[in-house]
């Protein structure tokens, strides 16, 4: 086989390989989109159960939302599950028991948001850690948010990070670290 023929075959194989990878990536994206309405429905079901004072149904819906949130590829899934668990814990007076699970979800959301370059997601995690009274984790998340905003060169995002940092630091000064 001549070298031009080999080059053409190699080029065609490369294009075919890229097409396969593209279709796989597209399928992953579609799978995530299919899961998201289910996750949102589970969160809505949890809130509806809480409004009916049906703790068992709320817990079951929250577990489904948590699982779907962790399987999602975005920071939003675990962040929404963490927020939902805080609502559930407040309604059932189980906040002390829920803190470690909420922290785990917030850590997942934080690192996914950092990987995505999503300052909103990093700030959401920082705020969640601050609400838990975890000053060290909130400060770490704020540093990550600042680095992410600087890396993307967005002046408005950097200003938002500074404002939230000031607010969280003021409120964190009133809460013992790691409580």
C-alpha positions as CSV (number, residue, x, y, z in Angstrom):
1,X,0.0,0.0,0.0
2,X,1.3,3.4,-0.9
3,X,2.0,6.1,1.7
4,X,-0.9,8.3,0.5
5,X,-3.3,5.4,0.7
6,X,-2.1,4.6,4.2
7,X,-2.5,8.3,5.2
8,X,-6.0,8.3,3.8
9,X,-6.9,5.1,5.7
10,X,-5.4,6.4,8.9
11,X,-7.3,9.7,8.5
12,X,-10.6,7.8,7.9
13,X,-9.9,5.7,10.9
14,X,-9.3,8.8,13.0
15,X,-12.5,10.4,11.8
16,X,-14.5,7.3,12.5
17,X,-13.0,7.1,16.0
18,X,-13.9,10.7,16.7
19,X,-17.4,10.1,15.5
20,X,-17.8,7.2,17.9
21,X,-16.5,9.3,20.8
22,X,-18.8,12.1,19.8
23,X,-21.8,9.8,19.8
24,X,-20.8,8.3,23.2
25,X,-20.4,11.8,24.7
26,X,-23.8,12.8,23.2
27,X,-25.4,9.7,24.8
28,X,-23.9,10.6,28.2
29,X,-25.3,14.1,27.8
30,X,-28.8,12.8,27.0
31,X,-28.7,10.4,29.9
32,X,-28.0,13.3,32.2
33,X,-30.8,15.4,30.7
34,X,-33.2,12.5,31.2
35,X,-32.2,12.1,34.9
36,X,-32.5,15.8,35.7
37,X,-36.4,16.0,35.5
38,X,-36.5,12.9,37.7
39,X,-34.2,14.6,40.2
40,X,-36.3,17.7,40.2
41,X,-39.5,15.7,40.6
42,X,-38.0,13.9,43.6
43,X,-37.1,17.2,45.2
44,X,-40.6,18.5,44.5
45,X,-42.1,15.3,46.0
46,X,-40.0,15.7,49.1
47,X,-41.2,19.3,49.6
48,X,-44.8,18.2,49.0
49,X,-44.5,15.4,51.6
50,X,-42.9,17.8,54.1
51,X,-45.9,20.2,53.6
52,X,-48.2,17.3,54.4
53,X,-46.1,16.3,57.4
54,X,-45.4,12.9,55.8
55,X,-41.8,12.4,57.0
56,X,-41.6,8.8,55.6
57,X,-42.5,9.9,52.1
58,X,-40.2,12.9,52.4
59,X,-37.3,10.8,53.4
60,X,-38.0,8.3,50.5
61,X,-38.2,11.2,48.0
62,X,-35.0,12.8,49.4
63,X,-33.1,9.5,49.0
64,X,-34.1,9.3,45.4
65,X,-33.1,12.9,44.8
66,X,-29.7,12.3,46.6
67,X,-29.0,9.3,44.4
68,X,-29.9,11.1,41.2
69,X,-28.0,14.2,42.3
70,X,-24.8,12.2,42.9
71,X,-25.2,10.4,39.5
72,X,-25.6,13.7,37.7
73,X,-22.4,15.2,36.2
74,X,-23.0,18.8,37.3
75,X,-22.5,20.5,40.7
76,X,-26.2,21.4,40.8
77,X,-27.3,17.8,41.6
78,X,-25.4,17.3,44.8
79,X,-25.9,20.9,45.8
80,X,-29.7,20.6,45.5
81,X,-29.6,17.4,47.4
82,X,-27.7,19.0,50.2
83,X,-30.2,21.9,50.4
84,X,-33.0,19.4,50.4
85,X,-31.4,17.4,53.2
86,X,-31.1,20.6,55.3
87,X,-34.8,21.3,54.7
88,X,-35.7,17.7,55.7
89,X,-33.4,17.8,58.7
90,X,-34.9,21.1,59.9
91,X,-38.5,19.7,59.5
92,X,-37.7,16.5,61.3
93,X,-35.4,18.0,64.0
94,X,-32.5,15.8,62.8
95,X,-29.9,18.5,61.8
96,X,-27.1,17.2,64.0
97,X,-27.4,13.7,62.4
98,X,-27.6,15.2,58.9
99,X,-24.5,17.4,59.0
100,X,-22.0,14.8,57.8
101,X,-24.2,13.7,54.9
102,X,-24.7,17.4,53.9
103,X,-21.0,18.0,54.1
104,X,-20.3,15.1,51.8
105,X,-22.8,16.4,49.2
106,X,-21.4,19.9,49.5
107,X,-17.8,18.6,49.0
108,X,-18.9,16.8,45.8
109,X,-20.7,19.9,44.6
110,X,-17.6,22.1,45.4
111,X,-15.2,20.0,43.5
112,X,-17.5,19.5,40.5
113,X,-18.1,23.3,40.4
114,X,-14.4,23.9,40.5
115,X,-13.8,21.4,37.7
116,X,-16.6,23.1,35.7
117,X,-15.2,26.6,36.4
118,X,-18.7,27.4,37.9
119,X,-18.2,30.2,40.4
120,X,-21.9,30.1,41.3
121,X,-21.5,26.4,42.3
122,X,-18.4,27.1,44.4
123,X,-20.1,30.0,46.2
124,X,-23.2,27.8,46.8
125,X,-21.0,25.2,48.5
126,X,-19.2,28.0,50.5
127,X,-22.6,29.3,51.7
128,X,-23.7,25.7,52.6
129,X,-20.6,25.1,54.7
130,X,-21.1,28.4,56.4
131,X,-24.7,27.5,57.2
132,X,-23.4,24.3,58.8
133,X,-21.0,26.3,60.9
134,X,-18.0,24.8,59.1
135,X,-15.8,27.9,58.8
136,X,-12.7,26.1,57.6
137,X,-14.6,24.4,54.7
138,X,-16.3,27.7,53.9
139,X,-13.0,29.6,53.8
140,X,-11.5,26.9,51.5
141,X,-14.5,27.2,49.2
142,X,-14.2,31.0,49.1
143,X,-10.5,30.7,48.1
144,X,-11.5,28.2,45.4
145,X,-14.2,30.6,44.2
146,X,-11.7,33.5,44.1
147,X,-9.2,31.5,42.1
148,X,-11.9,30.3,39.7
149,X,-13.2,33.9,39.2
150,X,-9.6,35.1,38.6
151,X,-8.8,32.3,36.2
152,X,-11.9,33.2,34.1
153,X,-11.1,36.9,34.2
154,X,-14.7,37.8,35.1
155,X,-14.6,41.0,37.1
156,X,-18.3,40.8,38.1
157,X,-17.8,37.2,39.4
158,X,-14.7,38.3,41.4
159,X,-16.7,41.2,43.0
160,X,-19.5,38.7,43.9
161,X,-16.9,36.4,45.5
162,X,-15.6,39.3,47.6
163,X,-19.1,40.4,48.7
164,X,-20.1,36.9,49.7
165,X,-16.7,36.4,51.4
166,X,-17.3,39.5,53.6
167,X,-20.8,38.4,54.5
168,X,-19.8,34.8,55.3
169,X,-16.8,35.9,57.3
170,X,-18.9,38.2,59.4
171,X,-21.5,35.5,60.1
172,X,-18.8,32.9,60.6
173,X,-17.2,35.0,63.3
174,X,-20.3,34.4,65.4
175,X,-20.3,30.6,64.9
176,X,-17.7,28.2,66.4
177,X,-15.6,26.4,63.7
178,X,-16.7,22.8,62.8
179,X,-19.8,22.8,64.9
